[in-house]
Amino acid sequence: MTDPQDERPRPRGERLDLAALQRRLAEFAAARNWQPYHTPKNLATALSVEASELVEIFQWLTPEESARVMDDPDTAHRVTDEVADVLAYLLQLCGVLGVDPLAALDAKIDRNERRFPAP
């Protein structure tokens, strides 16, 4: 779904790693001296904007149309890009706040399992 020209060559079998992606995002921002702008408030706001751009793709679709959104290559590309933007800002926000996103999610699932036990 992504443009092959946008992708870095990756050795065969190399898995993507959340911490490595967070480092790449931090290095990207540092190389451009963007850290002064990457405050929790700004990152949370940017995350909200990107999530809204993802919602916009689905806004007027029926449930059936939304289930088939990845069937159209152009729309699939837009969805993939917006998902990447949302994740990028979330990872950057976690980095700035010192939140381990995987540990936070794991703990949240644990709480939800206790709060909403299976019948």
Residue pairs with C-beta under 8 A, 6 or more apart in sequence:
1 70
1 73
1 76
1 77
1 79
1 80
2 77
2 80
2 81
3 77
18 91
18 101
18 102
21 91
22 91
22 92
22 94
22 95
25 88
25 91
25 92
25 95
26 92
26 95
29 35
29 38
29 92
38 92
38 96
39 96
40 93
40 96
40 97
43 89
43 92
43 93
43 96
44 93
46 89
47 86
47 89
47 90
47 93
50 82
50 85
50 86
50 88
50 89
51 86
53 82
53 85
54 79
54 82
54 83
54 85
54 86
57 69
57 75
57 78
57 79
57 82
58 66
58 69
61 69
69 75
69 76
69 79
70 76
70 79
90 101
91 101
93 99
94 100
94 101
94 104
